[in-house]
Amino acid sequence: MRQQITRFLISTLLCLITLPAAASEATLQQVIETLEKGYANLQDLQASFSQTTILAGFPKPQKGHGELALRRPPRSTAQFRFDYTVPRQSIISNGSQVWFYQPENKQVLVSSLEGMMQGGNSIGMAYLTGLGNVSMDFNAAFGKPARDKQGNYLLELIPRKPTPVLSRLRLAIREESVTAFLADGQAKDLFPVASSTVVDASGTETRISYSKVRTNNGLSAAKFTFKVPQGVEIIKP
């Protein structure tokens, strides 16, 4: 269960060789800078998400959707919250502890964030929470093709230190975000990611699409603390 949570979080809320591009096209470095410079000013995030997981060896995908929230306190570990509408469940962290709540089963798994990040998963977790550095943590290249049907730039990211839960990361960076960055070198979109796909060592793919993104609205720390309801079983690893 802990590995499944980590894989999702990594879905969470990113080689150096690029193909020759037309004059109107952004370079690989410019797309990466659009992403990194936006994250540098990200304090909090709210968005709707849609998730599709394709398990290796199982042709039928697993689907879910819900709302996510992310908060980056100054000089502190990021906090996050994923509330699924389908299936009904929540994953919440205050930066030190994680709760995985399944209301229909009346159970909540409680784990330390440090424990979840053990086993080499820190790179994936750091990126999801906006603390990672693409240039430092990954070898990056444009995907093939370099753009999707919507015109978004596609990045193929290979972690410099792969782990069982993160062997490859694909990101779709919004075209309009890159275009705005090229105009004056300023990252106006703090979360330019249209979708992310995590591939683990077994070949399982988890794709998350983001919509209705709102940033820097002053989210309270109280949103990222979970009070266990009465009658719910607490499970600790």
C-alpha positions in Angstrom: 0.0 0.0 0.0 2.8 2.4 0.9 4.4 1.8 -2.6 1.0 2.6 -4.3 0.7 5.8 -2.3 4.3 6.8 -3.2 3.7 6.0 -6.9 0.7 8.2 -7.0 2.4 11.1 -5.2 5.0 10.9 -7.5 2.5 11.7 -9.8 2.2 14.0 -8.3 1.8 17.4 -8.2 9.9 16.8 -14.3 19.3 14.4 -23.1 20.6 17.3 -23.3 20.2 16.6 -27.1 17.3 18.3 -28.9 16.1 18.0 -32.5 16.6 21.1 -34.7 13.7 23.4 -34.3 12.0 26.1 -36.3 12.6 29.7 -35.3 9.2 29.9 -33.6 9.9 26.8 -31.5 11.3 26.9 -27.9 14.5 25.1 -27.1 14.6 22.4 -24.5 16.3 24.7 -22.1 13.6 27.3 -22.5 10.9 24.8 -21.8 12.7 23.6 -18.7 13.2 27.2 -17.5 9.5 27.9 -18.0 8.9 25.1 -15.6 11.6 25.8 -13.0 11.1 29.5 -12.8 7.4 29.1 -12.4 7.9 26.7 -9.5 10.4 29.1 -7.9 7.5 31.4 -7.1 4.8 28.8 -6.3 3.5 29.1 -2.7 0.4 27.1 -3.0 -1.7 25.3 -5.6 -5.3 24.0 -6.1 -6.4 22.0 -9.1 -8.7 19.3 -10.4 -7.1 16.1 -11.5 -7.9 13.1 -13.6 -5.8 9.9 -13.2 -5.4 6.9 -15.4 -3.2 4.0 -14.3 -2.2 1.2 -16.6 -0.8 -1.8 -14.7 1.9 -3.8 -16.4 0.2 -7.0 -17.8 -3.4 -5.7 -17.2 -5.0 -4.1 -20.3 -7.9 -2.5 -18.5 -6.9 0.9 -17.0 -7.8 2.1 -13.5 -9.3 5.6 -13.5 -10.0 8.2 -10.8 -10.4 11.9 -10.4 -10.7 14.5 -7.7 -9.1 17.7 -6.3 -5.6 18.4 -5.1 -4.0 21.1 -3.0 -0.3 21.9 -2.4 1.3 24.3 0.0 5.0 25.3 0.2 5.7 27.0 3.6 8.9 29.0 3.6 11.9 27.0 4.8 9.8 23.9 5.5 8.6 20.7 3.8 5.8 21.0 1.4 2.3 19.9 2.4 -0.2 18.2 0.1 -3.7 16.9 -0.1 -5.4 14.7 -2.7 -9.1 14.1 -2.3 -10.5 11.5 -4.7 -14.1 11.7 -5.7 -13.7 8.3 -7.5 -12.6 6.1 -5.8 -13.5 7.7 -2.5 -10.2 8.2 -0.6 -7.9 11.0 0.6 -4.1 11.3 0.9 -3.0 14.1 3.2 0.3 15.3 4.5 1.2 18.2 6.9 4.9 17.9 5.8 5.9 15.4 8.4 3.1 12.8 8.6 0.9 11.2 5.9 -2.7 10.0 6.2 -4.2 7.6 3.6 -7.9 7.6 4.4 -10.5 5.2 2.9 -13.9 6.2 4.3 -15.8 3.2 2.9 -13.4 0.8 4.7 -13.3 3.0 7.8 -9.5 2.8 7.8 -6.7 5.3 7.8 -3.1 4.4 7.2 -0.7 6.7 9.1 2.9 7.0 8.1 5.8 9.4 8.5 6.7 11.3 5.3 10.3 10.4 6.0 9.4 6.7 6.0 7.5 7.1 2.7 10.5 8.7 1.1 12.9 5.9 2.1 14.2 3.6 -0.5 15.3 6.2 -3.0 11.9 7.8 -3.6 13.0 11.3 -2.5 13.6 12.6 -6.0 10.1 11.8 -7.2 8.6 13.2 -4.0 10.7 16.4 -4.2 9.5 17.1 -7.8 5.8 16.5 -6.9 5.9 18.9 -4.1 7.7 21.5 -6.2 11.1 21.3 -4.4 12.9 19.3 -7.1 15.3 20.7 -9.7 14.7 19.2 -13.2 18.2 20.2 -14.5 19.9 18.6 -11.4 17.8 15.5 -10.9 17.0 14.4 -14.4 18.4 13.9 -17.9 16.0 15.7 -20.1 15.0 15.5 -23.8 12.0 16.3 -25.9 9.6 13.5 -26.4 8.9 11.9 -29.8 7.0 13.8 -31.0 8.1 17.0 -29.3 4.5 18.3 -29.1 1.1 16.7 -28.4 -2.1 17.4 -30.4 -2.9 20.4 -28.3 0.6 21.9 -29.0 1.9 21.3 -25.5 5.7 20.6 -25.3 6.5 17.1 -24.3 9.4 16.4 -22.0 11.0 13.0 -21.4 12.8 12.9 -18.1 15.0 10.1 -16.9 16.1 10.4 -13.2 19.8 10.4 -12.7 19.2 7.9 -9.8 16.2 5.7 -10.9 14.2 3.9 -8.3 11.7 1.0 -8.5 8.8 3.6 -8.4 10.3 6.1 -10.8 12.2 5.0 -13.9 10.8 7.6 -16.2 8.7 10.8 -16.0 6.9 12.5 -18.9 5.5 16.0 -18.7 3.3 18.0 -21.0 4.2 21.7 -20.6 1.5 24.2 -21.8 2.3 25.9 -25.1 0.9 29.3 -23.9 3.0 29.2 -20.8 6.2 28.7 -22.8 5.2 31.4 -25.3 4.6 33.9 -22.5 8.0 33.0 -21.0 9.7 33.6 -24.4 8.2 37.0 -24.6 10.2 38.5 -21.7 11.9 35.8 -19.8 9.4 35.9 -17.0 7.5 32.8 -15.9 3.9 34.0 -15.5 2.4 30.5 -15.1 3.5 29.1 -11.8 2.3 25.6 -12.7 2.6 25.1 -16.5 2.2 21.3 -16.3 -0.8 20.1 -18.4 -0.2 16.4 -17.5 2.4 14.2 -15.9 3.1 10.5 -16.5 5.1 8.4 -14.1 6.5 5.0 -15.3 7.9 2.6 -12.7 10.4 -0.2 -13.1 7.7 -2.7 -13.8 6.3 -0.7 -16.7 3.2 0.5 -14.8 2.1 4.0 -16.0 0.2 6.6 -14.0 -1.0 9.6 -16.0 -2.5 12.7 -14.3 -4.1 15.6 -16.1 -4.5 18.9 -14.4 -7.3 21.5 -14.9 -8.9 24.5 -13.1 -5.5 25.4 -11.7 -5.4 28.2 -9.1 -2.1 29.4 -7.5 -1.0 31.5 -4.5 -4.4 31.9 -2.9 -3.0 31.8 0.6 -4.0 28.2 1.6 -4.1 27.6 5.4 -1.9 25.0 7.1 -5.1 23.6 8.7 -6.2 22.2 5.3 -3.3 19.8 5.5 -4.0 18.2 8.9 -6.3 15.2 9.2 -8.5 14.6 12.2 -9.3 10.9 12.3 -13.1 10.5 12.5 -14.6 8.5 15.4 -14.9 4.8 14.6 -12.1 4.8 12.0 -9.4 2.2 12.4 -5.8 3.6 12.5 -3.2 1.4 10.8 0.5 2.1 11.2 3.3 0.3 9.3 
